[in-house]
Amino acid sequence: MEFRKVFDTIPEQFDKYRPRYSEKLFAFLAEYLQIGPGRSVLELGPGTGQATDPILDTGCDYHAIELGENLFEMMKRKYGHYPNFSIVNDDFITHDFQGRRFDMIYSAATIQWIPEEIAFSKTYDLLKPGGTLAMMYTKSEYKTSNEDLYNKIQKVYSEYFRPETEYKNGSFGYTNAPNYGYAELERYEFYGKREFTADEYAGFCGTHCDHIVIPEPYKSKFFNGLRQAVADAGNKIVFNDTYILLLAKKPD
């Protein structure tokens, strides 16, 4: 199974444990780009809505395209009652948008699953003149919060992290957008913290694509090792998060 499809196998767990983004990031984004009623927005791969509520709640004309059938169904259950909500279950790479254009297209760590040339060229074509591609992702670290715990977790990884397929999608060229006609990128950073118990941390790690595909007997030993490490550290692990927002504008 392709990594970009593996999340669809765990919709409930994905919805429970995947991180939401910074409220300050969304407040800035909505104000800066004047997102609201009368503005048309497309979200790429919303998952189960980790970055949906703050944009949908602006009253904009919200559209989404989601590859996973189970994730799509959960999105419909959660947001189908909103009059400004619309979603299709299809592959962005091949989907025909039938001439629709958007004021903003945004991605919360999903555009990386699309080949760069298609990602930037197709979003560029789908934007109205002056429209914006907003790309956000999170960088997290827990070493500074508890270095001893960090070292114990790294030992668990070295002993039991044996995914069937190597993850190679971490090199998406976010900063290459200007090569496809976009204006120069703007970059903004926002900050936050997350705290997990041992069970919550294991649940969260179980939503990473390459962690999902660890075969037995390694999988049980891996997740049990993570739980035990955090349990021994007072049943708490603290993540320091940096939420990165990149904005690329299509010229007027």
Secondary structure, 3 states (H helix, E strand, C coil): CCHHHHHHHCHHHHHHHCCCCCHHHHHHHHHHCCCCCCCEEEEECCCCCCCCHHHHCCCCEEEEEECCHHHHHHHHHHHCCCCCEEEEECCCCCCCCCCCCEEEEEEECCHHHCCHHHHHHHHHHHEEEEEEEEEEEEEEECCCCCHHHHHHHHHHHHHHCCCCCCCCCCCCCHHHHHHHCCCCCEEEEEEEEEEECHHHHHHHHCCCHHHHCCCCCHHHHHHHHHHHHHHHCCCCEEEEEEEEEEEEECCC
